[in-house]
């Protein structure tokens, strides 16, 4: 694919194909060279109500179904007629709830459920009337590489600033990440989808007033891991200029599957596909979407229940490829970053205050299944060990658990789950998210501008529970994904005036970085220095943001400041020193298998 504006040399003359736009009251019609005609829609930004021109559901790859299932993506063909780009297209196959599976089973014989490789473009300038090209922000959603879509990420916040936003769908679960480590099912198909969408953006974004030489990739949770993997991939050279990694990273053990082929065979056995790899591939191509998703869910549930670890299951993780026409990863990212073979672009890296509540709910479920009750000596002796094991950390001598228990709990708290929740939240967040995310920054700061942040602001809207009606015996605090509320509108409601100030701060920090490579100045934040030593400095984003010197302060912040439901108290010196905490009394817990989002 060419990287510049479309042009054709004819008999020594250059004829340039311009975008043609026709306007109506509600729609905008665009003719994009080499693609075709588009009908988009209008929207407005959150504060200033500036007009947003949105083009949703643009195909960047052919439907990866039938003979294309499990293969590298194939670029979409130009369409005939006018493409309706006024609404999102289908999400990639996924199932989180029983009703999702019911709907898949109902529709899979009448619709191509795998026809899902679409992207969306949002711009504040009319195509063909661009006064200038604006930097591009390319968003990769999270969801454990298993669930999620671009649908929940609207432009109304970010397009208060002069940027163009692109959001994408990509294959999920076994459709995007199963790997037999051979040329038939090589793995990383979902990552190769992202790559193709990024190449599409590089080639065509000029037609939407975007600057193809100024692209920032950003993502959260597994989307943040994808951004980190993009930095490590040999296939992405020159496709982006900056990166933002939110609450994820390729250095987290849950991102990679180092036993992919065996896991794929186990999943295949669930749908009675066996024999040689070729026979398994031919069999899996003909298995229904419902049965493949059901097989993966069964495999995942069995693996977590058997091993009590989040790092042993497969089918929705990246792999180091040993086969395939395109090898997205050729070595473990830990090696790539340690030895400096990554793309050295300015980077922002960070996490939320209470990342650990996401993990704690899952471990608590296993404790309940073993009938451990509050006050039990088994909680005293085994809960920290369970957290270590769930994170994939071996502690045969018990020394690590002893050190953690000594640091994170008073002796009077041990054995009382309610009193242990703040310490357990810190331990879970540290083991599976905070430490590996910060490790990303420690690998890059000596060679490229690296800005580190923590998001510590608690508003009235939270992602805790993920809209699934889940309840827990403790609040989520500033939970995993809560930072997204201030970058993208949330269906749960509107922001308060105070929360809009936080949203403005977040939007300015993120878009400033995309525009100039420096996140400041922004509302409430005059300076945010680059990381320049092993522990910082970093920006703690809260009501009154502050630059701090040691990120390790965030590793035990819950035992210092507590875990609260909204609205949180104003935390002063007394709260920080007392280590007090407050949270709900226990309420019924619905079962949830670990989905890092």
N, C-alpha and C positions, 0 to 999 in steps of 0.2 A: 504494500500500500504506500502511495506517496504521502509525504508529510506536509506539503504545502497546499495552497489553494488550487483547485482543479484548473488545468490549462491544457490546450491541445495545439500542437504546431501543425498548421495546414499550409502547404506550399510556401513555406518560409515565413508565414505570418502567425502570430500568436492570437488565438481567439479565446477570450476568457468567458466562461459561462457564469453569469451572475445569478444570485438568488432573486426570485420574483415573489413579491408579497402582495396579497390582496386582503384588505381589512373589512371586517363587518363589526357589528356592535359587540358580539360575544366571541367571535372566532377570528383567527388569523390564518391565512393560507400562504404556504411557502413552497417554492420549488427549489429543492436542493440539488445541485449538480451531482450527477452520477448516482443519485438515489431515487428521486421522484418528488411528487407533490405531497405536502403535509398539511393537515388542518389542525392547528393548535388552539389553545384557549387562553383566557386572560385571568389573572389573579392580582392580588395586591399584597404589599409588604405589611408587616405588623404595625409599625409605628407611623411612618410617614405616608403610608398608602400609595407608594410608588407602584406603577404598573409593572406586572411580571408577565412575560410571555412564556407559556409553558407548552412543551411538546412531549407528550407522554406515550410510552408504548412504541418506541421506534425499534424495529428489529436490528440487532447487530450481528446475529448468527442465525443459521437455519435451525429449525426444530431438531434437537438432539435425540430423536426417537427412531424406532425401527433399526435400520442398519447403522445409524449414527449414534445409537445409545452407547455410552461408555467411551466414545472416541473423542479426539480433540475437536473443538468447535470448528465449524465450517462457516465462512463469512456469509452473511445474508445477501440475497440477490436483490437488485433494484425491483421495486414493486410497480405494478401498473395501476393507473388511475390515481385517486387521491387516498392517502392513508389517513385514517381517523386517529389523530394523536391527541385527542381531548380527554383520554382517560387511561388509567393504568391497565396493562394487560395481565395475563395470568401469572400468579406466583409459581415458582418452581415446586415440584412435588414435595410435600412435607406433611407431617401429622404430629400434632402435640396432644390432641384430645381425641376421645373416642368418636365424637361427632365429625372430626376431620376425616377419619378413616371411613366413616359411613358415607360421607359425601364423595370421597374418592371412589369407593366401590360403586356408587350410584352412577357416576359420570364417566368412568374410565373407558367404557365401551362406545361412548358417543362423542367424546372429545379427545383431542390429543393433549393430555395433561402435561406432557413433557415439552410442549411448545411454550417456552417461558423466557427465552433469552432476549430480553428487551431492556432498553435504557430510556432515561428521561432527561430532557434538557430544559433548564430554566434560565431565562436571561431577562435583563431589564431594558435592553435596547431592541428596537425593531430591526430584524434582519434586513440587510441592504442599506440601512440608514445608520450604521455604526459610526459614532463619532470617534471611537477608539476601540481597541480590543482589550477586553477585561481578563484578568487572571481567572483560571478555571479551578474549581474545587470538585474533585472526583471522589464520591462517597461510596464506601463499601460497608454494607450493613453487617451486623453480627448475628449470633444465633447458634453458636457451636458448630458452624458449617452444617447445620442440620435443619434449622428453621429460620424464618424471617424473609423479608423482601424489601424492595425499595418503597413500598406503598406508604410506610409510616414516616417518611422523611420528606416533608414538604419544604418549600423554599422561603416561606414568609418571614423567617428570622434572618437568615444569612443574606438574603438579597436586599436587605436594608443597605448593604454595602455594594461596592462596584465589583462584583464577581459574577461568574457564570457557574451554575451548579449542575453537575451531572450525577445521577444516581442510577444504580444498575441492579438487575437480577442476575444470579448465577446458579448453576446446578448445585444442589445440596445433598447431604447424606450420601447413600451409596451411589446415587446417580452422578454425583460430582466428585466422590472421593474414594470409592471402592478401588482396590488395586490388587491384581494378581501378579504385579511386577513383570508383565509381559506386554507385547505390542498390542494385544487385544484390549486389555484393561490395565493401562499403565499407571493410572492414578493421577491426582491433581487436575482432573477435568474442570472442576469448579474454578481453580486458580487460572487455568488456561482460558476459561470464559472471561474472567476479569481482565486478563491480558488482552484478549480480542476487543473487549469493550474499551479499554484504554487506547488501543491502536485506532479504533473507530473515532474516539474523541480527538486524538492527535490529528487525524486526517480531516475531520469534518467540522470541528468546533469553530473554526473561523467563520463558517456560514451562519453561526449563531452569535456572532460578536465576541467570541472567546479568543484568547491568545494561546495558540497551540504551543508556544515556547515557554509558557508560564503555567504549568499544571501542578497542583498540589493534590496528592492522594491522601485521603484520611478515612479512618474507620475505627469502630469501637468493638471491644471484646474480640470475638473471632475475626471481625472486620479489622481490628487493630493488628491482630496476628497476620492477616493477609497483607496489610501494609508493610509490616516487618519482613514478611516473606518476599514481597516485591523488591525490597531493598537487597535481599540476598539472591534473587534470581538472576541467572545470566541472560535471561530473555528480555529484561526490561530496561536495558541501557538506553538513556536518552529520552525515555517516554514521560518522565516527570522530573520536576525540579525541587520539590519539597515534600515532606511527609509528616503526618500527624498520627501518632499511635495512642489510642485511648483505651485503657483498661484491657490490654491484650499484648501479645507479642510472640514471636517465633521462638523465643528462648524459654517460654513456659512449656513444661513437659506435656501438658494436655493438647498442645498444638500438633505434635508430630506422632505418627504411628510407625514404630520401628519393627513391627511384626505384621505388616499389612497383608502379605500374601496368606498367612495362616488365618488371619481374621476374615479375609474374604472367603476362604474355603469354608469356614464355620457358618458364615452368613448364607453361602450357597447351599449348604446342607439343609438349612431351614426351609428351603423351597425345593428340596430334593434334586438339586443339580450336582452331579458328581462326574467322576471320570478324569480325563486329561484336562489341562487348562483350556484347550480349544473346545472340548465338549462342554465344559462349564460355561464358557463364553457364549456358545451357541444356545445353550439352555437359558441363560440369564437374559439374553436378548428377547426371549419370548415370554418371560414371566410378567405378569401384570404389575402395574405400578403399586396396586394395593398389596400384593404379596411380597414385593421387594421391601416396601416400607415396613410391613408387619414383621418380616424376617429380621430386618435391622433392629427394630425395636425390641424384639425378643432376644436377640443376641446381646444388645446393649444392657438390657435389664438383667439378664443372666450373668453377664460379666461383672457388673457392678455389685450385684448381690453376692456373687461367689468370692470375689477378691476384695470387696470394699475399697476399691481404688478407682479413681477417675482416669487414670493414665493407661489402663490396660485394654480398653475397648477400641474398636476400629470401625471403619466404614464412613467416618465423617472427620478424618484428620488428613493433614498433609503428609506426603511421603517423600523420601529421597528416591528419585526415579532411577531405575536401572534399564528401563526400556521406554519405548514410545518415540514418535517422530519428533515431538517437542518435549524436552526435559526441563520442566519448570524449576526443579531443584536437583542439583547434582551432588550435593553434600549436605550434611547436617548443618542447619543455620548456626548452631553453636560454634562450629568450626569456621564457618564463613565470617562471622563477626569477630571471633577471636583472632583470626589471621588476616583480617582487614580486606577481605575480597567482596565487600558490599558496595553499593552505590553511595558515595559520600555526598549527601545532600543535606541541607539544614533540616533539622528534625525537632518536633515537639513530642514529648512523652509524658504520660501522667496516669493517675488513677483516682478513684473516689475514696472518701474518708472511710466508709464501712463496706469495703469490697467483701469482707468475710461473711456478712450475713447471708449472701447467696449460697456459700458453701455450707455454712452451719446448718441450714435447714435440711440439707441432704443427709449430713452425718447424723443429725438428730433423729431422722427417720429410721436409720439403721439401729440406733440405740433403742428406739421404741419397739422395733421388731424383735429385739432380744429381751424385751420385758424388763428393761432397767428402769427403775423408778427413782424419783427425786430422793436424795438422801442415801442412795445405795452406795456401798463401798466400791462397787464396780465402776460407777461414774468417776469416783475419786481416782481409781487406779488406771482406768482404760480410756477415758474420753480424749485426753490429749494424745494418747497412742493411736486412737482411732483417727484423729485428725491427721497425724503424721502418715499413717498407712493410706488413708484416702488420697493423700497428696503424692503417694508413690515414694515416700522417704523411708528408707530402712533404718530401724533403730533397735537392733537386736539386744543391745545392752541396756536399753532404757535410759541412757544418759541424756539424750536430747529431750525426752519427755520430762525428765527430772529438772533440767535447766529451764524449760518452758514453764513448768508448774511453779517453780520458785520465782520466776520473773512476773508471770501474768496473774497469779492468784495469791491471795492471803490464805493461810492455812485454814482459817475459819470458813472460807468459801468452798474448799474442796469437798465434793460429795453433794453439793447443792447446785443443781443445774441452773436455777434462776440466778443465783449469785455468780455463777461461772460464765454467764453469757457474754459480758464485756470482754473478758480474757479470751474466751473461745473465738469471739468475733475477730479479735486481733490475730490470733494464731492462724485461723483459717484464711484470712485475707493475706497474711504474710506468706504462707506456704504456697498458695496456688496462684496468687496474682501480684501482690505488691513487690515482692522481692525479684521475681523474674522480669517484671515490667521495668523496674529501676535498673536491673542488670543491662537492659537494652541501652539505657542512657550511658551507663558506665563504659560500655563497649565503644560508643561513638564520640563522646564529648572531646576526646583529645584530637580528633581528626576533622570534625565538622561542627558547626554551630548546633548546640543541643540545648533546648529549653525544657525544663522539668517543672511539672505542676502537680498539685493535688487539688481535687474538687471537694470542698468541705461545706458547701452551702446547702441548707435543708429548707426546701419550700414545701408547699402544701400538696404538690403533685409528685408522685413517686412511681418509678417503674417496679418497685418491690411487689412481687406476686405476679407480674407480667400479665395482668388482665385475665388471669385464669381462675379467679375466685379463691386463690390459695390463702390460707391463714396459718400463722405461726405463733409459737409461744413467746415471741419477742418481736419488736418492730425492726424494720429494715434500716433505719437511720438514713444516712446519705448513701444509698445503696448502689450496687453495680448498675450502671446505665442511667442513673439520675442526672448526670451531666447533660444527657441528650435533651432533656426537657427544655433547656435554655438555648439550644442550637436549632431545634426543630419544634414546630407546634405539636402538642400532645392532645389526643382525643379526649382525655379526662377533663379538660376544661381550660379556661383562660388563666393567664398569669395575673397575679395581683400587681398593683403598681410597684410595690417593692421588688417583686420578682422580675418585673420587666427591666429594672435597673441591672439586676444580675444577668439577664439575657443580653442586654446591651453590652455589658462588659465582656461576656463570653463571645458574642458575635464579633466584637471589635478585635479581641485578642486573636481569634481564629482567622478572621479575614485579613487583618493586618499582616499576619504571618504569611498568608497565601499571596498577598500583594507585594510585600517587600522583603520577606524572610525574617522580619523582626516583629514580634507581637505587640509592642508598645509604641506610642502611648495609647491607652484605652481608658474608658470611663472607670475611674477609681484606681487605675494602675498607671503610675508615671513611668516606672522602670521595672524591668524583669530581666535581670542579668543572665547571661548564658551560664551553663554549668562549667565550672572551672576547677573543681576538685572532686575527689571521690564521693563526697556526700552532698554536693550542691554547688551553688545555692539553688533554691527552687521557689516557686510562687505558690503560696497557699491561697486558693480562691475561696473567699467567704464574703460575708456582708461587707467587711472592710478588708480587702485583700492585703496580704503582707508577704514580703520577701523574707525567707528564712534560710538558715545556713546548713541544716542537717536533715536530709530526707528521713533518716532513721527515726526521727521524732514521730513520724506517721505510723511506725510499726507497732506502737503500743498506745495509740491515741485514744482508743475506746476505754481502756482502764483508767486513763487520765481524765477524760471528759464525759464518759458515760455513753449510753445508747438510748436515744429518746424517740418517742413518737412526735409528730408535728402538733403544735409548734414547739421547737426545742427551747430550753431556757437560754438566757444570755449567759454564756460561759465566761466567767471571770476567773481571777486567780484562785478563788476559794474552791470552785468546782474542779479546776485543773489539779489543785494540790490534794483535794480530798479523795479523788478517784471515785466519786459517787456515781451512781447509775440509777436509772429509772426506766421501767418498761412494763408492758402489759403483763398481767397474770396469765398463766398458761390457758390456751384455748385450743380447740380441736385442730389437729394437723392433718392436712390432706397429703397423700403420698406424692412425692416428686422425685424423679430421677434427675441426676445432675445434668443441667443444661446451662453451660457457661454462655452468657449472652453479652 
